[in-house]
Amino acid sequence: MYWYNGKLIESKTVEIRIDDAGLLYGASVFTTLRVYDRSLNSAKTNWGGHCDRIRCSLETFGWQKPDWERVRQGAETLKAHFPVLRIAIFPDGREWIVGRNLPEDLSARQESGVVAWLAEAPKFRRSLAEHKTGNYLSAWLALREAQQYGAKEAILLDSSGNWLETSTGNLWGWQDGRWWTPPLEAGILPGLMRSQLIAGLKSQNKIVEEKPWSADLVAGFEAIAYSNSVVEVVPIHKIIKSEGESGRGGERGKLSDGPCPIPNGLSSSHICFQKLRESITDRLPFSQIG
């Protein structure tokens, strides 16, 4: 079941022209949202923020605007069946909306944290990183590679070795009683959950440092997590890397403990992320974070 070009379609396949730019070149922009309280009007769903992100990309690329009433209709229809919606817009304004369930182990990830893998090879660097386009191949490749090593996430790096973001979200660190996150200028996606957390923390006079994540900075973090609009905030309790450019070379690469910007003793239950996660679900006011 999905919504495409003004219609609800009961199928697992979609009909698209063979010369469609979305098929040939990944020419589309998208956003993925979590529907809270079964309502698009919920402040936590942030419907307006997701639509604004799509508008910004469409204007940047000079693409046609969709019929926003039809987009809303499709989202309203699918939210009755799915808690997570992915809304894509093609250059000619067509909308395509699909739904999915939350990860079955989401609660366990939030409580116990996940393992992340450092995606160091150049092929894992995203193009047009500030936009969510249909060409998400590099991040998808990184995540697939991470899963080969038993990791749930991949951490993307720039050409200087600075940490940027994960394959699906924005990075957060805790050190010296303050929050740290890579800056937008580094070439990362301006995540909506990231923006919400920064605004909420700063409104309560909490310090958020938006600075490049160099090897020296990362090595000093007490705790690390990633955020996005679906999983909220998930701690990263262990970070691994592999030998060689991509962890493969004839036979699958071996994990390495050699020099690299990996902090030691990360906590999956650090109080800073417990409180941050609770704030998202309205169980704790921002004034008590940190």
C-alpha positions in Angstrom: 0.0 0.0 0.0 1.3 3.4 -1.0 0.2 6.8 -2.3 1.4 7.9 -5.7 0.4 10.9 -7.8 -3.0 11.5 -6.1 -4.0 7.9 -5.7 -3.9 5.2 -3.0 -2.5 2.1 -4.6 -2.7 -1.4 -3.1 0.4 -3.0 -4.5 4.1 -3.7 -3.9 5.1 -2.3 -7.2 5.0 1.2 -8.7 4.6 2.1 -12.4 7.1 4.7 -13.6 8.3 5.8 -17.0 11.5 4.3 -18.2 12.9 7.7 -18.9 11.9 9.2 -15.6 14.7 11.3 -14.0 13.8 9.9 -10.6 14.5 6.4 -11.8 17.5 7.3 -14.0 19.3 9.7 -11.7 17.6 9.6 -8.3 16.0 13.0 -9.1 13.7 13.4 -6.1 13.7 15.0 -2.7 12.2 13.3 0.4 11.6 13.5 4.1 10.9 10.8 6.6 8.6 11.6 9.6 7.3 9.8 12.6 3.6 10.3 13.3 3.0 11.0 17.0 -0.4 10.7 18.6 -1.7 9.4 15.3 -1.9 13.0 14.1 0.0 15.1 11.6 -1.0 18.2 13.7 1.0 17.0 16.7 3.9 19.3 17.5 6.2 16.3 17.8 5.3 15.1 14.3 6.5 18.4 13.0 4.5 18.3 9.8 5.3 21.9 9.0 9.0 21.4 9.4 9.1 18.4 7.1 7.2 20.2 4.4 9.4 23.3 4.7 12.5 21.1 4.2 11.0 19.8 1.0 10.1 23.3 -0.2 13.6 24.5 0.4 15.1 21.8 -1.7 12.6 22.2 -4.5 13.3 26.0 -4.6 17.0 25.3 -4.6 16.7 22.9 -7.6 14.1 25.0 -9.4 11.6 22.1 -9.5 7.9 22.3 -9.7 5.9 22.5 -6.4 3.6 19.6 -5.6 -0.1 19.9 -4.9 0.3 20.3 -1.1 -3.3 19.4 -0.4 -2.8 16.2 -2.2 0.4 15.5 -0.3 -1.5 16.1 2.9 -4.3 13.8 1.8 -1.9 11.0 1.1 -0.2 11.4 4.4 -3.5 11.4 6.3 -4.5 8.3 4.5 -1.4 6.3 5.2 -0.9 7.4 8.8 -3.9 5.2 9.7 -1.7 2.2 8.8 1.9 3.3 9.5 3.7 5.3 12.2 6.5 6.3 9.8 6.0 8.0 6.5 8.5 8.7 3.7 7.3 11.5 1.4 9.1 12.0 -1.9 8.6 14.7 -4.5 9.8 14.4 -8.1 10.9 17.3 -10.3 7.5 17.6 -12.0 5.7 17.8 -8.6 4.5 14.2 -8.4 4.3 12.9 -4.9 5.1 9.4 -3.7 4.4 8.4 -0.1 5.2 5.1 1.5 4.8 3.9 5.1 6.6 1.6 7.4 6.7 0.5 11.0 9.2 1.6 13.7 12.2 -0.7 14.2 11.2 -3.7 16.3 14.2 -3.2 18.6 13.9 0.6 18.9 13.4 0.5 22.7 16.4 -1.7 23.1 18.5 0.6 20.9 17.5 3.6 22.9 18.2 1.9 26.2 21.3 -0.2 25.4 22.8 1.8 22.5 24.2 0.5 19.3 27.5 -0.3 17.6 28.7 2.0 14.9 31.3 1.5 12.2 33.6 4.2 10.8 33.0 4.6 7.0 36.3 6.0 6.1 36.4 5.4 2.3 35.7 8.2 -0.1 32.9 6.3 -1.7 30.8 6.8 1.4 30.8 10.6 1.2 27.5 12.1 0.3 26.9 14.6 -2.5 24.5 17.5 -1.9 24.7 16.6 1.7 22.5 19.5 2.8 19.5 18.0 0.9 17.7 14.7 1.2 17.7 13.5 -2.4 16.8 10.2 -4.0 20.5 9.6 -4.6 21.3 8.3 -1.2 23.6 5.6 -2.5 26.7 6.5 -0.5 24.9 6.4 2.8 23.1 3.2 1.9 26.5 1.6 0.9 28.0 2.7 4.2 25.1 1.2 6.2 25.3 -2.1 4.3 29.0 -2.3 4.9 28.5 -1.5 8.6 26.0 -4.4 8.9 28.7 -6.8 7.6 30.5 -6.1 10.8 27.5 -6.4 13.1 27.0 -2.7 13.5 23.7 -0.9 13.4 25.0 2.4 12.1 27.8 3.9 10.0 29.6 7.1 10.8 30.6 9.2 7.7 33.8 11.2 7.6 35.1 14.0 5.4 38.4 14.0 3.5 40.3 15.3 6.6 39.0 12.6 8.9 36.5 14.7 10.7 33.3 13.0 11.8 30.2 14.4 10.0 27.0 12.4 10.6 25.7 8.8 10.5 24.1 7.1 7.5 20.7 8.0 8.9 21.1 10.8 11.4 23.0 13.6 13.1 25.8 13.1 15.7 25.8 14.3 19.3 28.6 14.3 21.9 28.8 15.1 25.6 32.0 16.6 27.1 32.8 19.2 29.7 29.2 19.5 30.7 28.0 20.6 27.3 26.6 19.2 24.1 28.6 19.0 20.8 27.4 18.4 17.3 29.1 18.9 13.9 28.2 22.3 12.2 26.1 22.5 9.1 29.1 24.2 7.3 31.0 20.9 7.6 28.6 19.4 4.9 25.9 17.6 6.9 22.1 17.3 6.6 20.3 19.9 8.7 18.2 17.3 10.6 14.9 18.4 12.0 15.4 16.5 15.2 18.8 18.2 15.5 17.3 21.6 15.0 14.6 20.9 17.6 17.1 19.7 20.2 19.4 22.7 19.6 16.6 25.2 19.9 15.2 23.5 23.1 18.6 23.3 24.8 19.5 26.9 24.0 16.2 28.1 25.2 17.2 26.8 28.6 20.7 28.4 28.4 22.3 25.0 27.8 25.5 25.1 25.8 25.6 23.5 22.4 29.0 23.6 20.6 28.6 23.4 16.8 32.2 22.7 15.9 34.1 20.2 13.6 34.6 16.8 15.1 38.3 16.4 14.8 40.2 13.3 16.1 41.3 15.2 19.2 37.7 16.3 20.0 36.1 13.0 19.5 38.7 11.2 21.6 37.6 13.2 24.6 33.8 12.5 24.5 32.2 10.8 27.4 29.2 9.8 25.4 28.1 9.8 21.8 24.6 9.4 20.2 22.8 10.0 16.9 19.4 11.5 16.3 16.7 11.6 13.6 13.0 12.1 13.5 12.2 8.4 13.6 14.4 7.0 16.3 14.7 10.2 18.3 18.1 9.8 20.1 20.1 6.5 20.2 23.3 6.2 22.1 26.4 4.7 20.5 28.2 2.5 23.0 30.9 1.1 20.7 32.7 2.2 17.6 34.7 -0.1 15.3 36.7 0.3 12.2 38.2 -2.1 9.6 41.6 -2.3 8.0 41.9 -1.2 4.4 39.9 1.4 2.5 36.5 -0.2 2.9 37.1 -3.2 5.1 37.4 -5.6 2.1 40.3 -6.7 0.0 40.1 -10.2 -1.5 38.7 -11.4 1.8 36.6 -9.3 4.1 38.7 -6.9 6.1 39.6 -7.4 9.7 38.6 -5.1 12.4 41.5 -2.9 13.6 42.4 -1.4 16.9 45.0 0.8 15.3 45.2 4.6 15.7 42.0 6.3 14.8 39.7 8.8 16.4 37.7 6.4 18.5 37.0 7.4 22.1 37.2 4.8 24.9 34.7 3.9 27.6 31.6 5.2 25.9 28.5 4.8 28.0 25.2 3.6 26.5 23.3 4.8 29.6 25.0 8.2 30.2 22.6 10.4 32.1 22.9 13.2 29.5 21.3 11.1 26.8 18.7 9.6 29.0 17.5 13.0 29.9 17.7 14.2 26.3 15.6 11.3 25.1 13.1 11.8 27.8 12.7 15.5 26.8 11.6 14.5 23.3 8.7 12.5 24.6 7.6 15.2 27.0 8.5 13.2 30.1 11.1 15.8 31.1 11.3 19.5 30.5 14.3 20.9 28.7 15.2 22.9 31.9 16.3 19.6 33.5 18.6 18.4 30.7 22.3 18.3 31.4 
